[in-house]
Amino acid sequence: MCPDAYEADATNCRSVTVGWYTDFRAGGWKSYMLLGLFFSLFACGGWWLLSNRLGDPARTSKPFRVGYVDTPPYNTVAPDGSPRGPYIEIFAEACRRLRIPIEWVHVPEGPEVGLQSGKVDLWTSLGDLPERRKILYISEPWDISSNWMVTLESSKIYSPVDTAGRSVAHSKITLYEGLARSAFPHARLITTGSSSDSVLQAVCLGTADAGILSAGSNEVADLRHLEACRSSRLRFIQLPHE
């Protein structure tokens, strides 16, 4: 006979001998579903924590290698080979605050070679060009500078069109080599050093009729005070962003 506590129908009496077990059997599929849901949430939470931990650059087991090249005034190479300049200092301070370990690697060949070859992992700043986006990841900008054409006021050059058949100086950096070819297709191109100073000097000394350089609007006035250009009257024309 069924115990007094289970004076239900015969089915309940035959299925169990303990009251709590009868309740479990009656709603067993719900219990298993809740148990499975609990373990799924636990596994997802653990994976999320592990992914965030592994994805935190501050927890890397070795420092990120950051490439640099001599591109005054933003990046310069000190006599001992170490990096200097405002972009270097800003990048280093940002990494220090975020506790991201880095080491600096001098890559004279430039960012494309350094990053594609695996010699370095990061680069402090790059000109955002369509051809670069095909081979490199470029983040949202943390600083923006403009490209300028500089010429003597007496040159009668007022736009890139006026440079046809005349000489235009540019630095040996990949960005300006590409810009010179695309913006000044009919000019005679001259490669100078790696800095804006070398381009300006070429214009002020008459080696080139015009030059291409990059600078913020507030920096253009400072460029006029180079020793080679103190007696020259310069015209700066901002080039359109491509």
C-alpha positions in Angstrom: 0.0 0.0 0.0 0.9 3.6 -0.4 2.1 5.5 2.7 -0.4 7.9 4.0 1.7 10.8 2.7 1.2 9.6 -0.8 -2.5 8.6 -1.0 -2.5 9.6 -4.6 -3.1 7.4 -7.6 -1.4 4.1 -8.1 1.1 5.5 -10.6 2.7 7.8 -8.0 2.8 5.0 -5.5 4.7 2.7 -7.9 7.2 5.3 -9.1 9.0 6.3 -5.9 9.6 5.4 -2.3 10.9 8.9 -1.2 8.7 12.0 -1.4 11.4 14.4 -2.7 12.4 12.0 -5.4 8.9 11.8 -6.6 8.8 15.5 -7.1 12.2 15.4 -9.0 10.9 12.7 -11.3 7.8 14.6 -12.0 9.6 17.8 -13.2 12.9 16.2 -14.2 13.3 17.7 -17.6 12.9 21.2 -16.2 15.6 20.5 -13.6 18.0 19.2 -16.2 17.3 22.2 -18.5 18.1 24.6 -15.6 21.2 22.7 -14.7 22.4 22.8 -18.4 21.6 26.5 -18.6 23.6 27.1 -15.4 26.7 25.3 -16.8 26.4 27.1 -20.1 26.4 30.5 -18.4 29.3 29.5 -16.2 31.3 28.3 -19.3 30.5 31.5 -21.2 31.4 33.7 -18.3 34.7 31.8 -17.9 35.5 32.2 -21.6 34.7 35.9 -21.4 37.0 36.4 -18.5 39.8 34.4 -20.1 39.4 36.2 -23.5 39.6 39.6 -21.8 42.6 38.6 -19.8 44.4 37.2 -22.9 43.4 40.3 -25.0 44.7 42.8 -22.5 47.9 44.1 -24.0 49.2 45.0 -20.5 49.3 41.2 -19.7 51.6 40.3 -22.6 54.5 38.1 -21.8 56.9 40.1 -23.9 57.0 43.8 -24.9 55.6 45.1 -28.2 58.2 46.1 -30.7 57.5 49.7 -31.9 59.2 50.9 -35.0 60.6 54.3 -35.7 62.5 56.2 -38.4 64.0 59.6 -38.7 61.2 61.9 -39.7 61.8 65.3 -38.0 60.3 67.1 -36.3 57.9 64.3 -35.1 60.4 61.5 -34.8 64.2 61.8 -34.7 67.1 59.5 -34.1 69.6 60.6 -31.4 73.3 60.2 -31.8 73.2 57.0 -29.7 70.5 55.6 -32.0 67.6 56.0 -29.5 64.3 57.6 -30.6 63.4 61.2 -29.8 60.6 63.6 -30.7 57.1 64.6 -29.7 55.4 61.5 -31.3 57.8 59.2 -29.5 57.2 60.9 -26.2 53.4 60.9 -26.5 53.3 57.2 -27.5 55.6 56.2 -24.8 53.6 58.1 -22.1 50.4 56.5 -23.3 51.9 53.0 -23.0 53.3 53.8 -19.6 49.9 54.9 -18.3 48.2 51.8 -19.7 51.1 49.6 -18.4 51.7 48.3 -21.9 55.4 47.1 -22.2 57.2 48.3 -25.4 60.6 48.4 -26.9 61.8 50.7 -29.6 63.3 49.3 -32.9 64.9 51.5 -35.5 63.6 50.6 -38.9 65.3 52.8 -41.6 63.4 50.9 -44.3 60.1 52.4 -43.1 56.8 51.1 -41.8 55.7 48.9 -44.7 58.9 46.8 -44.6 59.1 46.8 -40.8 55.5 45.7 -40.2 55.1 43.2 -43.1 58.4 41.5 -42.3 57.5 41.1 -38.6 60.5 43.1 -37.5 58.1 45.3 -35.5 54.5 45.0 -34.2 53.5 48.7 -34.1 54.2 52.1 -35.6 53.5 55.3 -33.8 52.0 57.2 -36.7 51.3 56.6 -40.4 49.9 58.6 -43.3 46.5 57.0 -44.0 46.7 55.9 -47.7 44.5 53.4 -49.6 47.4 51.3 -50.7 48.6 51.0 -47.1 45.2 49.8 -45.9 45.5 46.9 -48.3 48.5 45.5 -46.3 48.3 47.1 -42.9 45.8 47.8 -40.1 45.5 51.6 -39.5 43.6 52.7 -36.4 41.5 55.9 -35.9 43.9 58.9 -35.9 45.2 60.4 -32.6 46.7 63.3 -34.4 46.1 64.9 -37.8 48.5 67.0 -39.9 48.1 68.5 -43.4 50.1 68.2 -46.5 51.5 71.5 -47.9 53.2 72.7 -51.1 55.8 75.3 -50.3 57.4 77.7 -52.9 59.0 81.1 -53.1 56.5 83.9 -53.5 58.4 85.0 -56.6 58.0 81.5 -58.3 54.5 82.2 -59.7 53.4 78.8 -58.5 49.9 78.8 -56.9 48.8 75.2 -57.3 50.2 71.8 -58.3 49.1 72.5 -61.9 51.7 75.3 -62.1 54.5 72.9 -61.3 54.4 71.2 -64.8 57.9 71.0 -66.1 59.4 72.4 -62.9 61.1 70.8 -60.0 59.3 69.6 -56.8 61.3 68.4 -53.8 60.0 65.7 -51.5 61.4 63.7 -48.6 62.4 60.0 -49.1 59.5 58.8 -46.9 57.1 56.5 -48.8 54.1 58.7 -48.0 55.6 61.7 -49.8 57.0 59.7 -52.7 53.5 58.5 -53.4 52.0 61.9 -52.9 54.5 63.6 -55.2 53.7 61.1 -58.0 50.0 61.5 -57.7 49.7 65.3 -57.0 52.5 66.4 -59.3 52.4 64.1 -62.3 54.0 66.5 -64.7 56.7 67.9 -62.4 60.3 66.9 -62.2 60.6 65.2 -58.8 63.6 65.6 -56.5 64.2 63.4 -53.5 65.8 65.2 -50.5 66.5 63.9 -46.9 63.9 62.4 -44.5 62.8 65.7 -42.9 60.7 68.7 -43.8 63.7 70.9 -43.2 65.6 69.3 -46.1 62.6 70.1 -48.4 62.4 73.7 -47.2 66.1 74.2 -47.7 65.9 72.9 -51.2 63.2 75.5 -52.0 64.9 78.4 -50.2 68.3 77.7 -51.8 66.8 77.4 -55.3 67.5 73.7 -55.7 63.8 73.1 -56.2 60.9 75.3 -57.4 58.5 73.8 -54.9 58.4 71.2 -52.2 56.0 68.9 -50.3 55.9 68.7 -46.6 53.6 67.7 -43.7 52.8 70.0 -40.8 50.0 71.2 -38.6 48.7 74.7 -39.3 50.4 76.1 -36.2 53.8 74.6 -37.3 53.9 76.2 -40.7 54.9 79.6 -39.2 57.8 78.0 -37.3 59.2 76.5 -40.5 59.7 79.9 -41.9 62.5 80.6 -39.3 64.9 78.0 -40.7 68.4 79.6 -41.2 68.3 78.9 -44.9 65.0 80.6 -45.3 65.4 83.7 -43.1 65.8 85.9 -46.2 63.2 84.1 -48.3 59.5 84.9 -48.7 57.6 81.7 -48.8 54.2 80.7 -49.9 52.4 77.7 -48.3 49.5 76.1 -50.1 47.5 73.4 -48.4 47.0 70.3 -50.5 43.6 68.6 -50.5 43.2 65.4 -48.5 42.9 62.4 -50.8 
